[in-house]
Amino acid sequence: MEGEIRTDLALEMQERFTEDDVEVSGVALTEDFCEDGKMRVTKVEILDEHGAQVMKKPVGTYITIEAAKLFSGEEKERRKVSEEVGRQLGLLCADKKICQVLVTGLGNREVTPDSLGPLVTDQLFVTRHLLREYGEGFLNRQLEKEEDGTEVSLSAVAPGVMGQTGMEAVEIIQGLVKKIGPDLVLVVDALAARSVERLNTTVQLTDTGICPGAGIGNNRKSLNKESIGCPVIAIGVPTVVDAVTIVRDSMEGLLQEQGFEKKEIGLFLRGVEDMRKMNTMFVTPKSIDEEIHQMSRTISEAINYCFFGI
């Protein structure tokens, strides 16, 4: 398809080349299916600067978990997604000694598709105050773990958006990192996707940090190791899709069914001037209220599962 793809998902950027039978140098892809094929886990690794330039993403690891069939099932099915996300998060943290974690829930609590981050922070098992109050060993006793096991001091904040605070999120996080000195900053945010089917059924984890608003063309300052001063892992869920993308994909599919060649389709799509009026329009499902609460619970459970086994 001609034109820029508006998406935060590395997997969707990689799929653009797969559709054209193009192999990208510096990019490695592996995938696995679990839960009888109901869950797909894909790892996209951008290995060098060439791969980063082509993919328009920083060098690093991007893990995507797709589980639409599990989210449509019972509560215990959804819990399997939480555990898998928690397991993958643990793998991203495996080479880091983590005792203090700062979870940052990005987004605007007053805008439903953008409220994922703040809702996740509301449901976390925060422990920093408990360890400061009751001392080392308290969590292990409460969770019935070995006394010499690692206890994670977890704190959480939802810094809001610049229109509410007058500050970039990165400025607020920089101040908190300087004050409490976490070993890891875990950022949670809503994303944009290319595919409608991936909305509220897909989770992306990456060790490269995040650029808030990138998927909708509203780039803010990046939250990453360079800007924050400590490792940053980002967890995101696509909650919106670009309206232009929906129209273009639908028209392209229709033209292909009618037998038009790829070159002809490209020329036609470039000539549709009215689509420019939709450049600032993004679409979210009508069931977003229910789905955003379901996804926020899934992500918070995954974080609790990763660091506390609960």
FENVEN-V411156 format. One record per pair of residues at least 12 apart in sequence whose ideal C-beta (glycine too) atoms are under 6 Angstrom apart, sorted by sequence separation. I is the first residue (numbers start at 0). GAP is how many residues later the second one is. If there is no record, write none. Layout:
BEGIN
{{I GAP} {I GAP}}
END
This chain:
BEGIN
{{104 12} {126 12} {138 12} {29 13} {45 13} {104 13} {158 13} {209 13} {251 13} {66 14} {208 14} {28 15} {104 15} {208 15} {44 16} {104 16} {27 17} {43 18} {26 19} {64 19} {42 20} {64 20} {25 21} {102 21} {188 21} {247 21} {25 22} {41 22} {130 22} {186 23} {191 23} {208 23} {25 24} {26 24} {40 24} {190 24} {191 24} {209 24} {24 25} {25 25} {62 25} {127 25} {208 25} {39 26} {126 26} {206 26} {126 27} {127 27} {38 28} {125 28} {205 28} {125 29} {13 30} {23 30} {125 30} {204 30} {10 31} {37 31} {243 31} {37 32} {123 32} {203 32} {10 33} {9 34} {202 34} {243 34} {120 35} {242 35} {186 36} {201 36} {120 37} {242 38} {198 39} {117 40} {197 40} {241 40} {242 40} {12 42} {239 42} {240 42} {184 43} {239 44} {34 45} {184 45} {190 45} {192 45} {195 45} {238 45} {9 47} {183 47} {184 47} {185 47} {186 47} {187 47} {188 47} {190 47} {191 48} {192 48} {189 49} {100 51} {169 51} {176 51} {193 51} {9 52} {167 52} {176 52} {10 53} {99 53} {100 53} {101 53} {102 53} {103 53} {104 53} {107 53} {167 53} {169 53} {169 57} {236 58} {105 63} {234 64} {215 66} {119 68} {103 69} {116 71} {116 72} {115 74} {113 76} {112 77} {101 80} {100 81} {99 82} {106 82} {99 83} {100 83} {101 83} {102 83} {103 83} {104 83} {105 83} {106 83} {98 84} {97 85} {100 85} {97 86} {198 86} {199 91} {199 95} {105 106} {91 115} {87 117} {84 118} {115 121} {112 126} {112 127} {70 130} {67 133} {65 136} {64 138} {63 140} {91 141} {62 142} {61 144} {59 146} {60 146} {59 147} {59 148} {57 150} {151 155} {112 171} {112 175} {111 176} {119 176} {123 176} {111 177} {118 177} {122 177} {119 179} {124 179} {111 180} {115 180} {119 180} {11 182} {7 183} {124 183} {7 184} {8 184} {6 185} {5 186} {6 186} {6 187} {4 189} {8 195} {7 207} {6 208} {81 216} {85 216} {89 216} {80 217} {84 217} {88 217} {81 219} {85 219} {81 220} {85 220} {82 222} {5 236} {5 239} {0 247} {0 251} {1 264} {1 267} {1 268}}
END
